[in-house]
Amino acid sequence: MRKYELMVIFPLEDDQHKAGREQLLSDLEANSAEIEKVDELGDRDLAYEVKKRRRGKYVLFTVKLDPAKQAVLDRVFKLNGNLLRYLFIRIE
């Protein structure tokens, strides 16, 4: 198991934020990820327009998961319409 930081940008609308977060957490749980820490970074301006939005809610997750499962999660997150952007970064 490796340690990753997962930065996610959700839409500002509460219903999309909650739905996206619930889907993300269930996807992580289904792929045997251990969530160590969740940091709410709040609302911020985006550097450029993403899906016709200029602002988003930033959340930083620290997770442990198998590297093969990270590739699977990458494909699953692309299908989640309630995520504006996400990025996995491996922690040494």
C-alpha positions in Angstrom: 0.0 0.0 0.0 1.3 3.4 -0.9 0.3 6.8 0.5 -1.3 9.4 -1.8 -2.7 12.9 -1.5 -5.9 13.3 -3.5 -6.8 16.9 -4.3 -10.4 17.2 -5.5 -12.3 20.2 -6.7 -16.1 20.0 -6.3 -18.8 22.4 -7.7 -20.0 25.1 -5.3 -23.6 23.9 -5.4 -24.4 22.0 -2.2 -26.3 19.2 -3.8 -23.6 18.5 -6.4 -20.9 18.8 -3.7 -22.6 16.3 -1.4 -23.4 13.9 -4.2 -19.8 14.1 -5.6 -18.3 13.6 -2.1 -20.5 10.6 -1.3 -19.7 9.0 -4.7 -16.0 9.6 -4.2 -16.0 8.1 -0.7 -17.9 5.1 -1.8 -15.5 4.6 -4.8 -12.5 4.8 -2.4 -14.1 2.3 0.0 -15.0 -0.1 -2.8 -11.3 -0.1 -3.9 -10.0 -0.8 -0.4 -8.5 2.7 0.2 -7.8 3.8 3.8 -8.7 7.5 4.3 -6.2 8.9 6.8 -7.1 12.6 6.7 -9.6 15.0 5.1 -8.8 18.7 4.9 -11.5 21.1 3.7 -9.7 23.9 2.0 -12.8 26.0 1.2 -14.0 27.9 -1.8 -11.4 29.2 -4.2 -11.2 30.8 -7.6 -10.1 28.5 -10.4 -7.1 29.5 -12.6 -9.3 29.0 -15.6 -12.9 28.1 -16.4 -13.7 24.4 -15.9 -17.1 23.0 -17.0 -18.4 26.7 -17.2 -17.4 27.4 -13.6 -15.0 29.9 -12.1 -15.0 28.8 -8.5 -14.9 25.4 -6.7 -14.7 23.7 -3.3 -11.2 22.3 -2.7 -10.8 19.1 -0.5 -7.5 17.3 0.2 -7.7 13.6 1.1 -4.7 11.6 2.4 -5.2 8.0 1.5 -3.4 4.7 1.5 -4.1 2.3 -1.4 -2.7 -0.3 -3.8 -1.0 1.3 -6.9 -3.1 -0.9 -9.2 -6.3 0.4 -7.5 -5.1 4.0 -8.1 -5.4 3.4 -11.9 -8.9 1.9 -11.5 -9.9 4.9 -9.4 -8.5 7.3 -12.0 -10.9 5.8 -14.6 -13.9 5.8 -12.1 -13.4 9.5 -11.2 -13.4 10.5 -14.8 -17.0 9.3 -15.0 -18.1 11.2 -11.9 -19.9 14.3 -13.2 -19.8 15.9 -9.8 -16.0 16.4 -9.8 -14.6 19.3 -11.6 -10.9 18.1 -11.2 -8.9 15.7 -9.2 -5.2 14.8 -8.9 -3.4 11.9 -7.2 0.1 12.7 -5.8 2.3 9.9 -4.3 3.8 10.8 -1.0 7.3 9.4 -0.4 
